[in-house]
């Protein structure tokens, strides 16, 4: 019987920031390599003495445009669609590859893990209660503010703040799902 939920929020990038929540309670946020992710999660659970069976849901931020496995084809498609130049094409490709590494690693787990890819506007608008039209500098500032409020201490790293806010979004989504299931 499953007795608790574990929500993991991931802001993928060159360095992936990851947050961990158990039954809605914040446990940890730090940079984690996908290769070490399962060991890190296990260590955090041991530190907090969590031994119950858990449902695990991962919320990972996804770039706006779906990319192909073939990098060159993805570049041609993005350039052909005249994608907004403010976001570097190579950054999108790198982020998609990082997401693939995370999916690969999490799929290796013996525990069933649900993975949900979310767009930046989904978590930003829900957690920070701001319009999607905010520019990146404003988004960083607001994300830092909300993450600092959750931890009750100042956070200065926007990647860690984003991961924490993605986790917060995930906690809200998991609890909404539980309420819907119990209403049946």
N, C-alpha and C positions, 0 to 999 in steps of 0.2 A: 504494500500500500504506500502511495506517495503522500508525504506529509508536508512538503514545503516546495517553494519555488525559488529558483535561482535565475536572476536576470543579469545578462552580461551586455554591456554597451561598448561597442568598438568604433573608434574613429581611426580608420586605416590610413596609413601613410608610410613614408620612409621609416618613421618610428610609429608604431601603432599604440595609441593610448586606449586603455581598457579599464572599464569600471565594473564592479561586482556588487550586486544587491541580493540579499537573502530575505525573502518574505517582505520586501519593501524597505528593508533596513540596509543602509549603506555599509559595505565592508571594506572596499579598497578601490583605489584608482592609481594606475601607474603605467609606464611603458612596458609592453610585453611583446616579445618576438613570437610570431605564430608557431614557430617550432617548439617553443617552451610553454605554450598556452595551457595545455592540460596539466602540466606539472605545477604551474603557477596557481591555477584554480584550486588544485588539490591542496597546495600549501596554505592558501588563504582559508580554505574550509577547515583544515587542521588547526590553524592558529585560533580560529573562532570556535573551535570544538563543535563543528556541525557534522553530525554523522548520519542524519536522517536521509531517506531516499528523497530525491528532488526531481522536479520537472525543471529542465533547463531550457531557457529561451534566450537566444542571442539576437541582438539588434545591431546590425552593422550598417554604417552609412554607405550609400551607393552614389557614384557619380550620376549626373543627370541623364547622360546618354548611354544606352546599352552598347557595349563594345564587343566586337567579335574576338574569337580566340586568335585569329590571324592579325597581328599587330599592324602590318602594312595595310591590310584591307580596312581596318578600323581607322587608320589615319586618313586614307583616301575618303572614306565615308564622312568623317568629321569635317575635313576640308571642303568636300563637295557640298555639304549642307551649310557652309559658311557659318560654322558654330561661332558663338561670341568669342572674340579674341582675348577677352579678359582672363579666361581660364586656359592654361597651357594644355595642348593636346597630349603631350608626353606625361603630364601630371595625371590626366584622366586614365591613360593607359597603365601607368605605374600603380595607381590606386586600384584599378580593376584586377591587376595581377596580384596585388596584396590581398584583395578580397578572395581571390581564388585560392591563395595559400591558406587563408583562414578557414575557408570552407573545407579544403582538403584535410587539414589538421583536425578540425572539429568532427568531421565524418569518421575519423579513425577511433573516436571514443566508443567505449563499450556501452556507455549510457546514451540513450536516445536524446538528441539535442535538436530542438527546433530552431532554424535559422531564418530570420526575417531581414531582408534588405530594405532599408528605408532611405528616402531622399532627405537631404538637409532641411528643406522647408517643412517636412512632416514634423520632425522633432522640434525644430526651432520655433515654429508657430505655436505648437502645443505647449511646450515647456516654458518658453520665454514670453509667450503671449504677445508676440510682435508680428508686424506685417511681413510677408515674404519679400517685399520690395527693399528692405534694409540692405545697405551695401556691406561688403565684407568687414571693413573696420568697425562699423556699428555692431554687426553680428558678434564679432570677437568680444567687444566691450560688454554687450548684454549677456553673452554666454558666461563670461568670467564673473559677472555680477550674480547670476542665478546659481552657478556652481559654488561660489563663495558663500552664498546664503545657505545652501544645503549643508556644507561642511562646517559652517559657522567659523570659518577662517578664510583669510584672503588667499585666492589662487591667482597666480600670475602667468600660468602656462595655458594658453587657449586650447591646445590639443587635449590636455587633461580635462579642462572644463567642458569641452565638447563631448568627450567620452562620458563624463559624469551626467551631462544633460541627456545624452542618448539613452543611458541607463535609466534615468528618471522617466523618460518617455516610455521605455519598455516596461517599467514597473506599472505605469498607468494602463498600458495596453493589456498586460497580463491580468491585472485586477478587473478590467472591463470584461475580458473573456470569461473569467471565473464567475462574475455576476450574471452574465448571459447564460452560462451553462447551468448555474443553480436555479435560474428562473424557469427552465424547461420543465 
